[in-house]
Each structure stands twice: as structure tokens, then as C-alpha cells.
């Protein structure tokens, strides 16, 4: 059912436009997921900041 959310894009862009747009969306989504994963890993490995009271 996840593919149904892209149907309006396919109707607006046409079959050829969607064929060009889909790989671009996949690359952007993968890059975003990779960057988010790296940020979470860096935040988990970062030492805790000492409180200055």
C-alpha cells in the first residue's frame, strides 16, 4: 500500500515524467536515511557534556 501515495505524482507527471522522477526520489530518500543514521550513531557515541554549575 505504500506505493499508492505516489500515484498522484504519476498522474501529474505522466508515465514518462514519473519514470524519471522515481529514481531521483529513491536516491534522495536513501541519502536522507543514511545521513539520519550517521547523526544518530554520532550522537550515541558522543561523550556526555559535564554540567557547569
Secondary structure as GFF3:
##gff-version 3
##sequence-region A 1 53
A	DSSP	three_ten_helix	2	6	.	.	.	ID=ss1
A	DSSP	alpha_helix	7	45	.	.	.	ID=ss2
###
